[in-house]
Amino acid sequence: MKTLIVLCLFAELALATIPPYIKICSRNDPNLSKCVINSVEELRPKLKSGIPELNVPGVEPLFLDEVKLRSGPNQAKINANITNIKVYGPSDFEILDLRVNLKKNKFIFRVNVPKIYFEGDYDIDMSLLLLNYKGQGPITGNFTDYKFDCTMNGNLIDKNGQKFLKFRKFDVTLYLGHSYMHLGNLFSETSSTIARATNEVVRDNADLFVNEIKPVLEDSLAQKFTDIANIITDRFSYDELFPVTKK
């Protein structure tokens, strides 16, 4: 029995050892922001598929809730439901700027992502001039020139006599540059003239979809990265992640 207890304790200590891909940053490092950036860069390649040994889920695909579009230009009205949305590309981010305030446990990032690709299913009811179109099928698209600002606010909590950093839900603001989307099967039952006209409306009003998907994407990214950060900071104490280096 004693042997079993010792083995369990040993296993727990082994699991708590900080792995080499999590780089430690001293909280009295004069280049702390640069150290944190390098630490995130070291960890980033593992975020796409997840880190099983730490129970960190993969970032991709990122699943989004249903997006509803209920608007349109003067000459067209669009009612559309986009479901089963999967997003690829968020793990390819690059940190452009970082400000750290450890006294307030606050981190502010500006991040660039070269390209985001998404796919899902649509159900659309569109009125174009005197014509109506209803249909459903697959939707694909991408966003380029994509950036987001992220603010991380945390608190220190006591656990087993140690301090652990726990983050509130991240505050994420997206800035989307160019967008493109394609609705599959959209024109399968229409004439080429209607198809061209409808295609033009969809292409010219892609921003309508972007405006609807933006808050859903912001919320999903914020929740996903908050969960990942808290899984890591719950496993390693504040003093382990941000020790004080003796001079």
C-alpha positions in Angstrom: 0.0 0.0 0.0 2.8 2.4 0.9 4.6 1.5 -2.3 1.4 2.4 -4.3 1.1 5.7 -2.5 4.8 6.5 -3.3 4.3 5.6 -6.9 1.2 7.8 -7.2 3.0 10.7 -5.6 6.0 10.2 -8.0 3.7 10.1 -11.0 2.0 13.3 -9.9 5.4 15.1 -9.5 6.5 13.8 -12.9 3.4 15.1 -14.6 3.9 18.5 -12.9 7.4 18.8 -14.4 7.4 21.7 -16.9 8.0 20.3 -20.4 10.8 21.8 -22.5 8.3 23.4 -25.0 7.0 25.7 -22.2 9.8 28.3 -21.9 10.1 30.0 -18.4 10.2 33.8 -18.2 11.6 35.4 -15.1 9.3 38.1 -13.9 12.3 40.5 -13.2 13.6 40.0 -16.8 14.1 43.5 -18.3 13.0 42.0 -21.7 10.0 40.1 -20.3 7.7 40.9 -23.3 10.3 39.4 -25.7 10.7 36.4 -23.5 6.9 35.8 -23.4 6.7 36.2 -27.2 9.5 33.6 -27.6 7.7 31.3 -25.2 4.4 31.5 -27.1 6.3 30.9 -30.4 7.8 27.8 -28.9 4.4 26.5 -27.9 2.5 27.6 -30.9 3.3 24.6 -33.3 1.7 22.2 -30.7 -1.5 24.2 -30.4 -2.9 23.1 -33.8 -3.4 19.4 -32.9 -3.3 19.9 -29.1 -1.0 18.7 -26.3 -2.4 15.3 -25.0 0.0 15.1 -22.0 -1.3 18.4 -20.7 -4.9 17.7 -21.7 -4.8 20.8 -24.0 -7.3 20.4 -26.9 -6.3 21.3 -30.4 -7.2 24.7 -31.8 -8.2 23.3 -35.2 -10.7 22.9 -36.5 -12.4 25.6 -34.5 -16.1 24.9 -34.4 -18.5 27.9 -34.6 -22.1 28.3 -33.5 -24.8 28.8 -36.2 -24.5 32.1 -38.0 -27.8 33.8 -39.2 -27.9 36.4 -41.9 -31.0 38.6 -42.1 -30.2 41.5 -44.3 -29.3 42.6 -47.8 -28.9 45.5 -50.2 -31.8 47.5 -51.6 -32.3 45.2 -54.6 -31.9 41.9 -52.7 -33.0 40.4 -49.4 -31.0 37.5 -48.0 -32.1 35.1 -45.2 -29.4 32.5 -44.6 -28.4 30.1 -41.9 -24.8 28.9 -41.8 -24.3 25.7 -39.7 -21.6 23.1 -39.0 -18.9 25.8 -39.4 -15.3 24.6 -39.1 -12.4 27.1 -39.1 -8.8 26.4 -40.0 -5.8 28.7 -39.7 -5.9 30.3 -36.2 -2.9 28.4 -35.0 -0.7 30.0 -37.6 -0.7 33.3 -35.7 2.2 35.6 -35.4 2.6 38.0 -32.4 3.2 41.5 -33.7 3.3 43.3 -30.4 2.9 42.4 -26.7 2.7 44.5 -23.5 3.0 42.8 -20.2 1.9 44.1 -16.8 2.7 41.3 -14.3 1.6 43.5 -11.3 -1.9 43.5 -12.8 -1.5 40.1 -14.4 -2.4 41.7 -17.7 -1.2 40.8 -21.2 -2.1 42.7 -24.3 -1.4 41.2 -27.7 -1.6 42.3 -31.4 -1.7 39.2 -33.5 -1.5 38.5 -37.3 -2.9 35.4 -39.0 -2.1 35.2 -42.7 -5.2 33.3 -43.7 -8.3 31.7 -42.2 -10.2 29.1 -44.2 -13.7 28.0 -43.2 -16.3 25.5 -44.4 -19.9 24.7 -43.4 -23.4 24.2 -44.7 -25.9 26.9 -45.8 -29.6 27.2 -46.1 -30.6 30.4 -48.0 -33.7 32.2 -49.1 -32.8 35.1 -51.4 -35.0 37.7 -53.2 -33.2 39.3 -56.2 -35.2 42.0 -58.1 -38.4 40.1 -59.1 -36.8 36.6 -58.7 -36.7 34.4 -55.6 -34.1 31.7 -54.9 -34.1 29.0 -52.2 -31.4 26.5 -51.8 -28.9 24.7 -49.6 -25.5 23.2 -49.9 -21.8 23.6 -48.8 -20.2 26.9 -48.1 -16.5 27.6 -48.2 -14.4 30.8 -47.9 -11.4 32.5 -46.5 -10.3 35.7 -44.8 -6.9 37.3 -45.5 -5.1 40.2 -43.9 -6.6 39.1 -40.6 -5.5 40.5 -37.3 -6.8 40.6 -33.8 -6.2 42.4 -30.5 -6.3 40.2 -27.4 -6.4 41.3 -23.8 -5.8 38.8 -21.1 -6.7 39.7 -17.5 -5.8 37.2 -14.7 -6.0 36.8 -11.0 -3.8 34.9 -8.6 -5.6 32.2 -6.7 -4.4 30.0 -3.8 -4.3 26.3 -4.2 -2.5 23.8 -2.0 -0.4 26.6 -0.5 0.7 27.9 -3.9 -0.3 30.8 -6.2 -1.8 29.9 -9.6 -2.7 32.3 -12.4 -6.3 32.1 -13.6 -7.5 34.1 -16.6 -10.9 35.6 -17.1 -12.3 35.2 -20.6 -10.0 36.9 -23.1 -11.2 40.1 -24.8 -10.7 39.6 -28.6 -11.3 42.1 -31.3 -11.0 41.0 -35.0 -9.9 43.1 -37.9 -10.7 41.3 -41.2 -9.1 42.5 -44.4 -10.2 40.7 -47.6 -12.9 38.0 -47.7 -14.1 35.5 -50.2 -16.9 32.9 -50.0 -18.4 30.3 -52.3 -21.9 28.7 -52.0 -21.9 25.3 -53.6 -25.0 24.0 -55.5 -26.3 27.6 -55.5 -27.1 27.7 -59.2 -27.9 24.1 -59.9 -31.6 24.8 -60.6 -31.4 28.3 -62.1 -30.6 29.6 -65.6 -27.2 31.0 -66.4 -28.6 34.6 -66.4 -30.0 34.2 -62.9 -26.9 32.4 -61.8 -24.6 35.2 -62.9 -26.9 37.9 -61.3 -27.1 36.0 -58.0 -23.4 35.2 -58.0 -22.7 38.9 -58.4 -25.0 39.8 -55.4 -23.3 37.1 -53.2 -19.8 38.2 -54.2 -20.5 42.0 -53.8 -22.1 41.5 -50.4 -19.6 39.1 -48.8 -19.1 41.7 -46.1 -22.7 41.0 -44.9 -21.6 37.5 -44.0 -18.4 38.7 -42.5 -20.2 41.2 -40.2 -22.4 38.3 -38.9 -19.6 35.8 -38.5 -17.2 38.2 -36.9 -18.7 38.3 -33.3 -19.2 34.5 -33.4 -15.5 34.0 -34.4 -14.3 36.5 -31.8 -16.2 34.7 -29.1 -15.0 31.2 -30.2 -11.4 32.3 -30.4 -11.6 34.0 -27.0 -13.1 30.9 -25.3 -10.7 28.5 -27.0 -7.5 30.4 -26.1 -8.8 31.2 -22.6 -9.4 27.5 -22.0 -5.9 26.6 -23.2 -4.2 29.2 -21.1 -6.1 28.2 -18.0 -5.3 24.5 -18.5 -1.6 25.3 -18.6 -1.6 27.9 -15.7 -3.7 25.5 -13.6 -1.1 22.8 -13.9 2.0 24.9 -13.1 2.2 27.5 -10.3 2.9 31.2 -10.8 6.4 30.9 -9.3 7.2 28.1 -11.7 6.0 30.0 -14.8 7.3 33.4 -13.7 10.1 32.8 -11.2 12.3 35.6 -9.7 15.8 35.2 -10.9 18.4 35.9 -8.2 21.1 38.3 -9.3 
